[in-house]
Amino acid sequence: MTDSTLIKPLFLDDPKAPEIFASLLVGAASDGSNARLTFASARVNHETNPGPVTNVVNLRIVMTIPAARDMVALLSQFLAGAAFNATGKPDGQSLQ
């Protein structure tokens, strides 16, 4: 089968897909065929004042190595574009 005979899958944007905020990428590993990314967010323990801040793992993503490479390329293109100003902060344009 040649590339010209392959059928590209449809893209379905599920509005119910979970959206998770993570403030840090805390780890990355590979088993040779998959990339495993671990993310965390800062959480405050309010039992004392000021409360200590702890980074808590809140998301793990496992993807194929080709998918991880595609993600790196897309993020590099996005970050190099006009979406961020010189300080690295959003300039008000839509991130989607």
Secondary structure, DSSP 4 states (H G I P E B T S, - for coil): --GGGPPPPPP---TTS-----SEEEEEEE-SSEEEEEEEEEEE-TTSSSPPEEEEEEEEEEEEHHHHHHHHHHHHHHHHTTTB-TTSSB-SS---
